Amino acid sequence: MNGNGSPRKKQRTESLEGKVTVILGAQWGDEGKGKVVDLLATTADVVCRCQGGNNAGHTIVVNGVEYDFHLLPSGIIQPNAKSVIGNGVVIHLPQLFDEIEKNVKKGMKNWEERLIISDRAHLVFDLHQAVDGLQEQEKIQKGQGIGTTKKGIGPTYSSKATRNGIRVGDLLGDFDIFREKFKALMTIHQRMFPSLEVDVEEELSRYQKYATKIRPLVYDTVSFLDKAIREGKTVLVEGANAAMLDIDFGTYPYVTSSNCTVGGVCTGLGISPLRVGSIIGVVKAYTTRVGDGPFPTELRNEIGDLMQQRGGEIGVTTKRKRRCGWLDVFLLQYSTKINGYTAFCVTKLDILDTLKEVKIAVAYKLNGKKINYMPSTASDLAKVECEYITMPGWEASTEEVRDFSDLPKNAQNYINRIEELVDVPIKWIGVGKGRESIIKIN
């Protein structure tokens, strides 16, 4: 009761009916998040993307058909789930509609009834992509290339941060205002790069057509998600990229331009931290990364080559070979501090099936001394030496295994040791490409 005798109102948190499940990459990306999203999306009402752009790539195999997603949430393949592209995502509309067309041909159905795009999401233009390439070329000439995907992601987030970016809502508003904003954006970039050429009128004509195509898909996604959560709907958030590519916490400057750790979920969708429930980290059974930058456990030998070949380690977006190395638990411990994972999914265990022994990096040394922190500079991380534990391999196929107890004993030991070292329960293990190739652990 309050002071005047009337019942006290319920605490605000009691009205937060639903809890959001978040799926994040725990390493340098390419961990197989799409498969985990696809698995959990079978019971989800809403699946969301919160950050990044078409520099991300998620592959899902359903009934032998391989779907590649870059901007679309992987949950779009589920016929009953709504798919949300949040305000934190940067959208290249030509890529979006090209991606939709390609996946429709493979069997994706009724997407137009289920895809929802935030009116606050920023637009990636071709000029951003051109600038991305020009900036990278300048860095390469100075010996400072970072291996950007040249998809225009960094320049678009830069436009957003300097407050001259253009959002989806601008495209759907007064087109004369959109026209002036676009011309102003073009002028800014031409000052930086006088060689940049864009047919402004042709681009404006093209985007007038995109405005018509995209209009039925655009919502105030903050209100949409708030309502869904309050109604107890199952909401799943699919992170793009991964913890070690986060603009703040990753191996800067060899990172992406968004927050791909758990904080990006709240800022990229407009949901309260109180509404986040499970945070699932997706971990490859070894470690990979695309592009440049320090990589402490990298194997530049026949074992690294074997991982690359057996794992089909070629970037979905970049088509570049991924660098491969042993599992880095020190890195996972750092990633866990930031994200607070409630569970792990370990993917691609089967890729290690042929090895006589497997190693896990458990500590870092810098200048000959053990450290208990992740170096903040790329130069220091490049000097790190790893301490490893070595475990016997299992030298047997795990691809057909569907129960943890049926895994070879040494494979069980490997999983148990990871769980023990990181102190996060492992609830799923991937042993193949398809959605059926998952071991669930109760």
C-alpha positions as a printed NumPy array, in Angstrom:
array([[  0.   ,   0.   ,   0.   ],
       [  1.148,   3.555,  -0.572],
       [  0.661,   6.498,   1.812],
       [ -2.977,   7.211,   0.845],
       [ -4.08 ,   3.595,   1.187],
       [ -4.217,   2.645,  -2.514],
       [ -2.421,  -0.481,  -3.838],
       [  1.138,   0.133,  -4.86 ],
       [  1.735,  -0.161,  -8.586],
       [  3.59 ,  -3.263,  -9.736],
       [  7.279,  -2.843, -10.262],
       [  7.994,  -1.843, -13.863],
       [ 10.168,  -4.881, -14.477],
       [  7.212,  -7.185, -13.871],
       [  5.662,  -5.98 , -17.136],
       [  8.62 ,  -7.211, -19.149],
       [  6.907, -10.424, -20.099],
       [  9.351, -11.836, -22.681],
       [ 13.067, -12.36 , -22.464],
       [ 15.205, -11.898, -25.544],
       [ 17.685, -14.592, -26.597],
       [ 20.896, -13.264, -28.137],
       [ 23.311, -15.209, -30.345],
       [ 26.807, -13.736, -30.714],
       [ 30.083, -14.722, -32.31 ],
       [ 32.659, -15.273, -29.573],
       [ 35.816, -15.167, -31.721],
       [ 36.638, -13.37 , -35.004],
       [ 33.442, -14.294, -36.834],
       [ 32.528, -17.176, -39.148],
       [ 31.753, -19.403, -36.147],
       [ 28.531, -20.75 , -37.633],
       [ 26.045, -18.392, -35.976],
       [ 23.582, -18.825, -38.844],
       [ 23.123, -22.505, -38.073],
       [ 22.433, -21.8  , -34.398],
       [ 19.959, -19.059, -35.32 ],
       [ 18.259, -21.434, -37.743],
       [ 18.032, -24.1  , -35.039],
       [ 16.502, -21.785, -32.425],
       [ 14.379, -19.842, -34.904],
       [ 12.143, -22.863, -35.438],
       [ 10.297, -21.819, -32.271],
       [ 10.861, -18.035, -32.533],
       [  8.215, -15.446, -33.343],
       [ 10.706, -12.702, -34.233],
       [ 14.336, -12.884, -35.42 ],
       [ 16.413,  -9.662, -35.496],
       [ 19.643,  -8.259, -36.872],
       [ 21.003,  -5.448, -34.686],
       [ 24.221,  -4.202, -36.338],
       [ 26.636,  -4.552, -39.222],
       [ 25.752,  -4.659, -42.881],
       [ 26.389,  -6.815, -45.906],
       [ 29.975,  -7.336, -44.721],
       [ 28.568, -10.218, -42.668],
       [ 27.834, -13.626, -44.132],
       [ 25.765, -16.442, -42.647],
       [ 25.28 , -19.787, -44.382],
       [ 22.399, -22.155, -43.637],
       [ 21.871, -25.594, -45.146],
       [ 18.249, -26.811, -45.19 ],
       [ 17.278, -30.065, -46.925],
       [ 20.529, -29.984, -48.851],
       [ 19.966, -26.393, -50.077],
       [ 22.59 , -23.816, -49.075],
       [ 21.274, -20.326, -48.332],
       [ 23.656, -17.358, -47.997],
       [ 22.529, -14.33 , -45.992],
       [ 24.346, -11.007, -45.685],
       [ 21.697,  -8.442, -44.7  ],
       [ 18.655, -10.627, -44.124],
       [ 18.375, -12.214, -40.676],
       [ 19.021, -15.951, -40.986],
       [ 15.603, -16.521, -39.423],
       [ 13.951, -15.365, -42.663],
       [ 14.088, -18.976, -43.811],
       [ 11.525, -19.839, -41.131],
       [  8.065, -19.495, -42.729],
       [  6.272, -18.24 , -39.612],
       [  8.801, -15.88 , -38.013],
       [  8.978, -12.132, -38.497],
       [ 12.469, -10.87 , -39.417],
       [ 13.615,  -7.443, -38.222],
       [ 16.5  ,  -5.386, -39.601],
       [ 17.151,  -2.978, -36.744],
       [ 18.246,   0.64 , -36.584],
       [ 21.864,  -0.353, -35.897],
       [ 22.199,  -2.09 , -39.267],
       [ 23.505,  -0.218, -42.321],
       [ 21.646,  -1.25 , -45.477],
       [ 22.794,  -1.326, -49.083],
       [ 19.444,  -1.608, -50.831],
       [ 20.779,  -3.03 , -54.144],
       [ 22.442,  -5.843, -52.173],
       [ 19.316,  -6.42 , -50.087],
       [ 17.032,  -6.937, -53.052],
       [ 19.646,  -8.987, -54.907],
       [ 19.959, -11.221, -51.841],
       [ 16.189, -11.599, -51.612],
       [ 15.941, -12.563, -55.285],
       [ 18.7  , -15.181, -55.046],
       [ 17.209, -16.842, -51.977],
       [ 13.666, -16.808, -53.38 ],
       [ 15.019, -18.858, -56.292],
       [ 16.345, -21.36 , -53.753],
       [ 12.987, -21.685, -52.031],
       [ 12.605, -18.804, -49.539],
       [  8.877, -18.028, -49.275],
       [  6.543, -15.147, -48.297],
       [  9.427, -12.901, -47.202],
       [  7.476,  -9.73 , -48.035],
       [  4.905, -10.606, -45.359],
       [  7.559, -11.145, -42.682],
       [ 10.457,  -8.731, -43.295],
       [ 10.445,  -5.546, -41.202],
       [ 13.018,  -2.757, -41.622],
       [ 13.69 ,   0.054, -39.145],
       [ 13.037,   3.563, -40.399],
       [ 16.115,   4.598, -38.387],
       [ 18.566,   2.287, -40.172],
       [ 21.217,   4.1  , -42.204],
       [ 21.649,   3.608, -45.944],
       [ 24.878,   2.422, -47.579],
       [ 25.329,   4.024, -50.995],
       [ 27.624,   2.957, -53.824],
       [ 29.677,   6.062, -53.077],
       [ 30.361,   4.697, -49.573],
       [ 31.643,   1.479, -51.133],
       [ 33.856,   3.402, -53.561],
       [ 35.26 ,   5.474, -50.687],
       [ 35.87 ,   2.287, -48.675],
       [ 38.079,   0.973, -51.476],
       [ 39.914,   4.285, -51.893],
       [ 40.598,   4.556, -48.161],
       [ 41.915,   0.997, -48.022],
       [ 44.157,   1.64 , -51.005],
       [ 45.662,   4.649, -49.241],
       [ 46.325,   2.521, -46.15 ],
       [ 47.885,  -0.276, -48.208],
       [ 50.259,   2.214, -49.819],
       [ 51.396,   3.175, -46.314],
       [ 51.665,  -0.484, -45.262],
       [ 48.633,  -0.128, -42.982],
       [ 45.902,  -2.074, -44.802],
       [ 43.26 ,  -3.6  , -42.521],
       [ 41.601,  -6.019, -44.965],
       [ 38.242,  -4.254, -45.264],
       [ 35.494,  -5.989, -47.235],
       [ 35.037,  -2.76 , -49.254],
       [ 31.284,  -2.982, -48.69 ],
       [ 31.075,   0.635, -47.514],
       [ 30.367,  -0.251, -43.898],
       [ 33.035,   1.94 , -42.271],
       [ 32.284,   5.051, -44.377],
       [ 28.548,   4.663, -43.687],
       [ 29.023,   4.429, -39.922],
       [ 31.387,   7.392, -40.255],
       [ 28.628,   9.385, -42.004],
       [ 26.266,   8.364, -39.2  ],
       [ 28.714,   9.51 , -36.502],
       [ 29.368,  12.871, -38.192],
       [ 25.603,  13.373, -38.561],
       [ 25.446,  13.62 , -42.33 ],
       [ 24.23 ,  10.076, -42.929],
       [ 20.912,   9.27 , -44.594],
       [ 18.36 ,   6.949, -43.019],
       [ 15.596,   4.785, -44.425],
       [ 13.041,   7.26 , -43.049],
       [ 14.663,  10.04 , -45.099],
       [ 14.199,   8.005, -48.266],
       [ 10.491,   7.583, -47.53 ],
       [  9.93 ,  11.239, -46.629],
       [  9.994,  14.346, -48.808],
       [ 12.126,  13.302, -51.782],
       [ 13.321,  16.866, -52.385],
       [ 14.869,  16.81 , -48.911],
       [ 16.383,  13.397, -49.635],
       [ 17.819,  14.795, -52.874],
       [ 19.556,  17.659, -51.048],
       [ 20.92 ,  15.341, -48.357],
       [ 22.314,  12.982, -50.969],
       [ 23.992,  15.816, -52.887],
       [ 25.497,  17.156, -49.65 ],
       [ 26.815,  13.684, -48.796],
       [ 28.321,  13.389, -52.26 ],
       [ 30.02 ,  16.775, -51.945],
       [ 31.615,  15.835, -48.611],
       [ 33.16 ,  12.685, -50.069],
       [ 34.284,  14.36 , -53.278],
       [ 36.198,  16.89 , -51.194],
       [ 38.098,  13.996, -49.619],
       [ 38.478,  12.066, -52.882],
       [ 38.297,  14.357, -55.952],
       [ 38.556,  11.325, -58.251],
       [ 35.229,   9.989, -56.947],
       [ 32.646,  10.049, -59.709],
       [ 28.917,   9.386, -59.251],
       [ 26.035,  10.077, -61.623],
       [ 23.912,  11.843, -59.027],
       [ 20.723,  12.018, -61.087],
       [ 20.939,   8.364, -62.023],
       [ 21.398,   7.417, -58.373],
       [ 18.455,   9.573, -57.299],
       [ 16.258,   7.995, -59.953],
       [ 17.294,   4.533, -58.772],
       [ 16.528,   5.356, -55.133],
       [ 13.12 ,   6.746, -55.997],
       [ 12.282,   3.26 , -57.267],
       [ 13.761,   1.668, -54.142],
       [ 11.569,   3.917, -52.007],
       [  8.489,   2.369, -53.607],
       [  9.805,  -1.18 , -53.124],
       [ 10.85 ,  -0.744, -49.521],
       [  7.955,   1.344, -48.21 ],
       [  5.661,  -1.591, -47.247],
       [  8.484,  -3.133, -45.201],
       [  9.383,  -0.132, -43.045],
       [  8.182,   0.186, -39.424],
       [  9.028,   1.849, -36.159],
       [ 10.798,  -1.299, -34.979],
       [ 11.249,   0.016, -31.417],
       [  7.472,  -0.046, -30.87 ],
       [  7.11 ,  -3.317, -32.781],
       [  9.662,  -5.121, -30.609],
       [  8.409,  -3.576, -27.369],
       [  4.921,  -4.867, -28.123],
       [  6.197,  -8.311, -29.107],
       [  8.222,  -8.67 , -25.909],
       [  5.381,  -7.455, -23.676],
       [  3.072,  -9.991, -25.312],
       [  5.508, -12.773, -24.416],
       [  6.625, -13.451, -27.985],
       [  9.855, -15.365, -28.497],
       [ 12.432, -12.874, -29.774],
       [ 15.833, -13.966, -31.088],
       [ 18.68 , -11.562, -31.9  ],
       [ 21.341, -12.588, -34.369],
       [ 24.632, -10.756, -33.982],
       [ 26.809, -10.157, -37.033],
       [ 30.624, -10.341, -37.037],
       [ 31.977, -11.222, -33.557],
       [ 33.477, -10.072, -30.267],
       [ 37.054,  -9.714, -31.518],
       [ 35.828,  -7.556, -34.401],
       [ 33.977,  -5.138, -32.108],
       [ 34.916,  -1.485, -32.738],
       [ 35.67 ,  -0.964, -29.018],
       [ 36.735,  -4.352, -27.682],
       [ 38.18 ,  -6.1  , -30.722],
       [ 41.678,  -6.119, -32.199],
       [ 41.515,  -2.461, -33.231],
       [ 42.048,  -1.233, -35.949],
       [ 41.554,  -4.685, -37.538],
       [ 37.866,  -4.639, -36.652],
       [ 34.48 ,  -3.804, -38.102],
       [ 32.783,  -0.425, -37.495],
       [ 29.964,  -1.48 , -35.175],
       [ 29.509,  -2.913, -31.689],
       [ 29.061,  -6.621, -32.244],
       [ 29.192,  -7.438, -28.544],
       [ 26.054,  -7.558, -26.385],
       [ 25.786,  -3.77 , -25.969],
       [ 25.109,  -3.469, -29.699],
       [ 21.929,  -5.482, -29.199],
       [ 20.381,  -2.751, -27.074],
       [ 21.583,   0.219, -29.119],
       [ 20.926,  -1.515, -32.443],
       [ 17.323,  -2.462, -31.678],
       [ 16.214,  -0.054, -28.971],
       [ 15.521,  -2.719, -26.36 ],
       [ 16.285,  -2.453, -22.657],
       [ 19.133,  -4.522, -21.145],
       [ 16.513,  -5.795, -18.678],
       [ 14.865,  -7.664, -21.528],
       [ 17.944,  -9.677, -22.472],
       [ 17.784, -13.22 , -21.137],
       [ 20.002, -15.92 , -22.638],
       [ 23.244, -14.868, -24.344],
       [ 24.599, -17.688, -26.462],
       [ 28.202, -17.52 , -27.639],
       [ 29.045, -19.413, -30.795],
       [ 32.571, -20.849, -30.795],
       [ 34.356, -22.743, -33.533],
       [ 36.218, -25.822, -32.204],
       [ 39.375, -24.136, -33.474],
       [ 39.974, -20.474, -34.401],
       [ 39.813, -18.616, -37.715],
       [ 39.947, -15.061, -38.939],
       [ 39.628, -13.343, -42.316],
       [ 41.838, -10.459, -43.366],
       [ 44.758,  -8.821, -41.639],
       [ 45.535,  -8.393, -37.973],
       [ 47.263, -10.281, -35.141],
       [ 46.215, -13.89 , -34.566],
       [ 48.107, -15.496, -31.624],
       [ 47.214, -19.162, -32.3  ],
       [ 47.549, -19.055, -36.106],
       [ 49.019, -22.201, -37.683],
       [ 51.046, -21.476, -40.786],
       [ 51.76 , -25.134, -41.419],
       [ 50.161, -28.342, -42.671],
       [ 47.731, -28.481, -39.718],
       [ 46.463, -24.984, -40.502],
       [ 46.133, -26.004, -44.153],
       [ 44.23 , -29.134, -43.133],
       [ 41.779, -27.085, -41.037],
       [ 41.283, -24.696, -43.946],
       [ 40.616, -27.49 , -46.43 ],
       [ 38.471, -29.748, -44.23 ],
       [ 36.539, -26.786, -42.838],
       [ 35.933, -25.166, -46.233],
       [ 37.286, -22.009, -44.656],
       [ 36.485, -19.441, -47.327],
       [ 34.638, -16.249, -46.4  ],
       [ 30.952, -16.165, -47.412],
       [ 31.198, -12.443, -48.165],
       [ 34.842, -11.934, -49.121],
       [ 35.619, -15.327, -50.751],
       [ 39.043, -15.043, -49.099],
       [ 40.674, -18.025, -47.397],
       [ 40.356, -17.873, -43.635],
       [ 43.479, -18.118, -41.523],
       [ 43.266, -21.075, -39.117],
       [ 44.722, -21.918, -35.72 ],
       [ 44.184, -23.728, -32.434],
       [ 41.314, -22.866, -30.109],
       [ 42.169, -19.818, -27.989],
       [ 40.577, -20.108, -24.54 ],
       [ 42.323, -16.978, -23.231],
       [ 40.488, -15.063, -25.973],
       [ 37.202, -16.797, -25.066],
       [ 37.625, -15.828, -21.41 ],
       [ 38.024, -12.187, -22.474],
       [ 35.005, -12.434, -24.779],
       [ 32.988, -13.932, -21.928],
       [ 33.855, -11.054, -19.564],
       [ 32.324,  -8.611, -22.034],
       [ 29.276, -10.579, -23.146],
       [ 28.352, -12.665, -20.1  ],
       [ 27.481, -15.761, -22.117],
       [ 24.96 , -18.054, -20.498],
       [ 25.784, -20.931, -22.862],
       [ 28.086, -21.897, -25.702],
       [ 27.541, -23.682, -28.969],
       [ 30.77 , -25.254, -30.237],
       [ 30.713, -25.727, -34.008],
       [ 32.806, -27.694, -36.515],
       [ 34.089, -30.285, -34.051],
       [ 34.178, -32.75 , -36.952],
       [ 36.932, -30.761, -38.682],
       [ 39.36 , -31.96 , -35.995],
       [ 38.405, -35.634, -36.449],
       [ 41.626, -36.658, -38.23 ],
       [ 44.152, -35.051, -35.887],
       [ 46.378, -37.15 , -33.611],
       [ 46.457, -34.404, -31.014],
       [ 44.7  , -31.087, -30.392],
       [ 45.91 , -28.007, -28.558],
       [ 44.202, -25.265, -26.579],
       [ 45.802, -21.895, -25.833],
       [ 45.252, -21.229, -22.136],
       [ 47.554, -18.273, -21.382],
       [ 49.303, -15.328, -23.04 ],
       [ 52.861, -14.158, -22.469],
       [ 53.988, -10.668, -23.431],
       [ 57.71 ,  -9.895, -23.314],
       [ 58.255, -13.201, -21.528],
       [ 55.743, -12.542, -18.731],
       [ 52.271, -13.966, -18.274],
       [ 49.508, -11.399, -18.578],
       [ 45.932, -11.503, -17.274],
       [ 44.447,  -9.017, -19.753],
       [ 43.819,  -8.783, -23.485],
       [ 46.349,  -6.37 , -25.042],
       [ 44.586,  -3.248, -26.306],
       [ 47.019,  -2.562, -29.153],
       [ 47.562,  -4.635, -32.247],
       [ 51.332,  -4.233, -31.862],
       [ 51.298,  -5.833, -28.4  ],
       [ 48.929,  -8.622, -29.439],
       [ 51.236,  -9.43 , -32.353],
       [ 54.061, -10.052, -29.828],
       [ 52.025, -12.423, -27.661],
       [ 53.223, -15.983, -27.176],
       [ 50.67 , -18.632, -26.231],
       [ 50.901, -21.338, -23.621],
       [ 49.116, -24.492, -24.72 ],
       [ 47.768, -27.66 , -23.242],
       [ 47.935, -30.673, -25.551],
       [ 45.247, -33.336, -25.614],
       [ 45.03 , -36.6  , -27.572],
       [ 42.862, -36.47 , -30.678],
       [ 40.072, -38.955, -31.364],
       [ 40.893, -39.943, -34.971],
       [ 37.331, -41.029, -35.654],
       [ 34.389, -39.489, -37.486],
       [ 31.902, -37.526, -35.414],
       [ 29.667, -36.471, -38.333],
       [ 26.862, -38.953, -37.66 ],
       [ 26.885, -38.582, -33.875],
       [ 23.739, -37.029, -32.358],
       [ 24.259, -37.801, -28.666],
       [ 27.135, -36.536, -26.546],
       [ 27.696, -39.951, -24.968],
       [ 28.291, -41.413, -28.441],
       [ 31.186, -39.076, -29.192],
       [ 34.66 , -40.634, -28.989],
       [ 35.954, -40.357, -25.435],
       [ 38.759, -37.968, -26.401],
       [ 36.263, -35.697, -28.179],
       [ 34.162, -35.649, -25.004],
       [ 37.286, -34.779, -23.017],
       [ 38.065, -31.896, -25.388],
       [ 34.563, -30.423, -24.992],
       [ 34.593, -30.918, -21.227],
       [ 37.969, -29.196, -20.932],
       [ 36.762, -26.155, -22.876],
       [ 33.712, -25.92 , -20.623],
       [ 35.883, -26.212, -17.526],
       [ 38.382, -23.562, -18.682],
       [ 35.818, -20.946, -19.721],
       [ 33.236, -21.79 , -17.048],
       [ 30.336, -21.531, -19.49 ],
       [ 28.07 , -24.536, -20.138],
       [ 28.266, -26.001, -23.662],
       [ 24.728, -26.858, -24.764],
       [ 25.188, -27.58 , -28.462],
       [ 27.939, -29.113, -30.599],
       [ 28.028, -28.858, -34.379],
       [ 29.377, -31.858, -36.296],
       [ 28.378, -31.039, -39.872],
       [ 26.837, -28.488, -42.22 ],
       [ 23.117, -29.283, -41.998],
       [ 20.654, -28.123, -39.335],
       [ 20.326, -31.765, -38.301],
       [ 24.082, -32.025, -37.54 ],
       [ 23.777, -30.723, -34.004],
       [ 24.325, -32.527, -30.721],
       [ 22.098, -31.089, -27.994],
       [ 23.326, -31.44 , -24.431],
       [ 20.718, -31.231, -21.663]])
